[in-house]
Amino acid sequence: MMHEGPGQATAPLQMSDQALLVSALADPVTWGEMALVNRDGSPRRYWPHQVSDLRCTARNIIHLDGRDVGKTIVLTTNALHYAMTTKGGMGLIAAPQQGHLDTIIEEIEYQLTTNAQLGACIALNRYGKPKIQRKPYFRVEMTNGSILYFRPAGNYGEAFRSLHVERVWVDEGAWLSEAAWKALRQCLKHGGTLRIYSTPNGIRANTYYRLTFSPQFTQFRWPSWLNPHWSDERASELVEFYGGKDTAGWQHEVAGEHGKPAYGAFNQEHFDAACQEILAYRTVRIAGNDLAGCQENSELFDALEAMLDLTPQVGVFWIGADLGYTNDPTEIVVFQESSGEHAVASLVLRIHCERVAYPILSMLVALLERYYTPAGIGIDNGGNGGAVVQELLTLDAYRPLQLAGRVRGVDFGGVTTLPTPDGGEVRKRTKELMTSLINGMLQRRDIRFPQDDLELQDQFTTHTYTMTNNAIVYAKGHDHIIDAVRCAVLVRELGRLDPGGALAVPPWTPLLTDPIFC
């Protein structure tokens, strides 16, 4: 059975007392609209497609959803309603990575802390503290004995193996590994309820894809246009971003369809092995508002320097940057390479910027050069990247840094020429080359990522590609960190091919990745 339809709000209801809230309300829609509120403080009202899910009594439910259709609201409402109205119930909320769970946990905690009557339903320990456990995994226990467990699947689903529950909610089920699915299924007791939510990713050879065709599952498909706030302007914006309605991006992220077959861009087992503890790792977030009070360049420089809080470093460093437009996020990564025969590049710094104009981004890259003196700096030529590269190589203010030969603008849609051992050359599509370089480093364990950067892990574990006319097309969006890493890995490879660490092409001539060479 497939459910879909337009969205409108249902009639408001008022909550009376805790007894009514906990005991009398068997309908999750009525309960949710009486007990829960939106983040802006307004009463919770469910759209018709959300109501259909919440009131569905099928034992097995599976979703194919576009973005921004309210699936997190439905999942958290259903889980909270179950915990509040089921004596001794055991439920598991599962997701591929901890980052996926964090959004759900934040919504659950918001509701429990906003409504005092809901908060009073949390059990207390012998010290009078709420029974909310956060380490190693989030867990909340109610006064009626119900427990909600929150567990990330990881690559093998090890966190699932000790649990036996009556209900399981899965978020982003399309991204669970096959080993994790096997472990998860054994958690669910006989006759239990399984509800799977996900945006499809086009990958065919997995359990999620197979279950969407199973007659034992009731299927919901929620395209993004079910959101009542959908507009022609929003549709046009997304059509332009994804490159048309016949692309995998539109089909998966907007239409909620399996669409064209897709494949994971990175080997997940190798990536998981690369995620380790990196003591030196830091993340820095910079927003345009943080710099609004700076009038002179010297003030901007001082403000950026204070935010980064760096000390001069010694060693071999590589920098990669994906510089978005003013309204788009910017990601800059810094890798440090170890010495010895087996050189390993470890990510030691990630900078996330929002609404920061390109002249300030030029200043930021120059500031990083001052502290790290990197062997190479790769910058995506798209968006603001081309302007930043030009400023760094031509403005008098940056000339003392001697960036010629170390800064490289990377055209993701171009071709890179590499030397061969016999003195010849080979031409590779740049984006495919960078991706293959990352996969090679993962396989050889030549690269290390921090195990506690959930945003990075989320992007690497959900990045896909499709095949079109024998060409690889990578998924667009949600890949800014990956593109920054791509740039860093490319300049590292080119630097290794050039023992002097400098690029062979003078910065004032066209680079081999420019469209003119394609």
Summary of the structure (lengths in Angstrom):
residues: 518
radius of gyration: 25.3
end to end distance: 49.3
largest distance: 81.6
contacts: 1695
relative contact order: 0.10
helix: 38%
strand: 23%
